Amino acid sequence: MGDLSKHFNRNEIECTCGCGQDTIDYKLIVILEKVRVHFNKPVTVTSGCRCIIHNKSVGGVDTSFHTIGRAADIQVRGVAPIDVYNYISKEFPNSLGLGSYKVFTHVDTRNYKARW
């Protein structure tokens, strides 16, 4: 049992630089839970909340949703990132930012639809 939701703990989404920043948008947790339940497989957050310094060090843009706790890069065990992308896109056809990369799927809770 997680402290944010049934399957997610705050430490899974905090900045990985060790600064302790762990802001998270509730809507993002709801989306991650939907992904976990749909695929019935563990979801790993490879990058969640990022402080401005860490975001810059990983090449993130200044306006990254990661810096305000509204984005996560995720992997679903045994599921291709494009399949995760397609599921989320189908569930939220008119909103969210979604990106499919070679080894992860990016999802953010922007108020408009963006796909890449």
N, C-alpha and C positions, 0 to 999 in steps of 0.2 A: 504494500500500500504506500502510495506516495504522499508527500505533504502538499503538493499542488493539485493533484488529481489522483485517480485510482492508480495510474501507471507512471506518474512523473513526480520527481523530487526537484526541489529548488536547486540543489547542487548540480543537477544535470544541465541546467540552463545558464549558470553563472559564467562570468568572464573567465576564460582559461588562463589569463595572465597571473591570477592569484590576487587581484585587487579586491575581490569580493562583490563587485557590482553584479546584482542579480535581479534587476527589474524585469518583469515579464507581463505581457498583455494577457489578460484572461482569455480573450478570444483565441489567441494563439494556442493556449493550452487546450481549449475545446477542440481545435482543429487537430492537434497532435493526438488527442484521445480518439477522435474519429478515425484517424489513420491506423492507430494501434488496434482498435476494435475491428475495423474493416478487414485488415490483413491477418489479424489474430497472430501477430508476430511482434517481437520487441522492436521498438523504435529507438535509435540512438541519435541524440542531438550532438552533431559534430561541431557545431558552432551556434551558440545561442546569443545571450546578451554579451555585448563587447563594450568595454570602456573606450573612450576616444583614442587613447594611446595604443591599445591593442588593435583596434580597428585599423588605425593607420599602419601599424606594423605588418598586418596581413594584407595590405593593399585595398582595404575597404574605402569606399567613397565617403566624403564628409557627411552626406545626407543618408547614410546607411540606416535602415530600420533596425539593424542589430544594436545600434547605440542607444536606442530608446526602448529596447525590450519587445520589439514588435516583429522580430524575424528569427528564423531558425533554419539551419542547414541540417537535414536529417537523412538517415539511412534506415531502411526497413530490412531486417535480416532476411536474406534470400530473395529479395524483390528488387527488380531493376528500377533505377531512379525514374525512368520514363513512365513506368507503370504507376509509381507513386504520384508523379506529376499528373498523369491522366486521371487518376481517381480524384485528386483534390480539385482539378479543373472542372470535372463533371459535377462535383458536389457544390462548388462555388463558381458558377460560370460567369458571373458578372462582377466579381470583386477579387481581391487578393493579388499579391505579386507572386508569381511562380516561375522558377527557373529549373530546368533539368540539366544537370551536369553529369560527367562521366561516372562519378562515384557517390553523388548525393543529390538531393532535391532541396531547393531553396523555397521557403514559403514565408510570406510576410503579410501583415494585416492592414496594408494600405486600403484606403476607402474606394479605390478604383481598380479596374482590371489591368494587369500588366503581365505579359507572358514573354518568356525567352527560353 
